[in-house]
Amino acid sequence: MTINNIDVEDTIDRVKTLIAEEEGLSPALKSSLEVMLLLVTLLANRFGLNSKNSSKPPSADPKREKESKSKSSRKPGGQKGRNGTTLKPVADPDEIKVLPVDRSSLPPGNYRDAGFESRQVIDLDISTVVTEYRAQILEDQQGKRFVAPFPEGVTRPAQYGIGVKVNSVYMSQYQLIPYNRIEDHFLEQMQIPVSAGSIFNFNQEAYDRLEVFDQWVRTQLASSSLIHADETGINIGGKRSWLHNASNSSFTFFSPHAKRGAEALDEIGILPQFIGILCHDHWKPYFKYATSHALCNAHHLRELERAWEQDKQKWAQDMVALLKEINQAVLDAGGHLDGIAAEPYRRRYRALLEEAEKECPGPDESQRKGRRGRLPRSKARNLLERLRDFEVDVLRFMEHEEVPFSNNLAENDIRMTKVQQKISGCFRSWDGARIFCRIRSYLSTCRKQGVSASEALRLLFEGKSPQFMLPE
């Protein structure tokens, strides 16, 4: 690593050599210098971390530059044969305007009507619709009054309709627009005064209506054959908390919790009942659950990249190439390899790790000097041992079609939570965090099932369940 044209690693190695050769140093001073060198090494290594060799997001990369795309022989724009998204005319326009020919501009002669040429302008007209219900009142001869019943849910002299609620929750919980901007939207676009308190009440109503969905999706995930699991830090009321995610290609579930580990996972209740394959990033509490595990190789690639860049571990670079080669072979084979095709890759994987033992050996047990427990290891050594000891979980994607190469599905599902935190900074209360998580779970699941967010919310406020939740 080079900082300001100084080779940090080479400089540290020379200082270590000088300290070792200096005979007059006291043991205390020598130990102090070694600790300082260790701290310098750790701090220097941080300068070399980025989104490609660690879990840091791309936005945190220093002097981030977009990679230049290689020039292509293809012309700009859509290519021949692609399915475009060109705006198309509709069969039943709402309004038809006939444009007659100005006959005075035509040369003299007789003309007959030969049809018309049509062009459509598709526009948006935002309007407010106020429906007044007038319940008839009848009186009998004794003066007893009989009033016609109002529709269900119509309980006040003036109240917001389903459209307002759907629009509000959609912007607040799906598009993550702040409350004050939603207020402006309703007032300026529709002349409807909607307060921040009303927006919160709409979100609370959606949360309450989703109680059945909350239990249903937990059951669906617990009985699935594969779950992706992940967690991320969130700020609730100024305190560090955690958002837990369990999902797959069909369902999504989010839940906030004060804890990160098994206590939270047990309380959420999905993983304790799960007996399938759990895909995750090798966080130890996850190994308490499920029958089998699949480890995220996107994380392995980043850690291997760091081992090559910072520790100069040649085996790490070779392992990156091998894992990418296996993944491509799996994709080319349609999603999985049979046992015969997978075996050569397993042998190469093991042979590479055996060679890595020479380049990155374990700690010398003869230097234990009475110390108990596990001797310290470098990051590269820890990674090597993990790849060796969890070979089956690392390579499970080879022979199981439903198991992906990485845990990116869970990370993609959880990404919008990070966007929400960037916009709002935090959740002000636990109620707000729970509301967000339950509504986002519902909307994400609906999208995976082919139901748009707007349609999903309309069904919710109409008291209906999406088709995929109904019993067959």
Secondary structure by P-SEA (a helix, b strand, c coil): ccccccaaaaaaaaaaaaaaacccccaaaaaaaaaaaaaaaaaaaaaaccccccccccccccccccccccccccccccccccccccbbbbccccbbbbbbcccccccccccccccbbbbbbbbbbbbbbbbbbbbbbbbcccbbbbbccccccccccccccaaaaaaaaaaaccccccaaaaaaaaaaaccccccaaaaaaaaaaaaaaaaaaaaaaaaaaaaccbbbbbbbbbbcccbbbbbbbbbcccbbbbbbbccccaaaaaaaccccccccccccccccccccccccccccaaaaaaaaaaaaaccccaaaaaaaaaaaaaaaaaaaaccccccccaaaaaaaaaaaaaaaaaacccccccccccccccccccaaaaaaaaaaaaccccccccccccccccaaaaaaaaaaaaaaaaaccccccaaaaaaaaaaaaaaaaaaaacccaaaaaaaaaacccccccccc
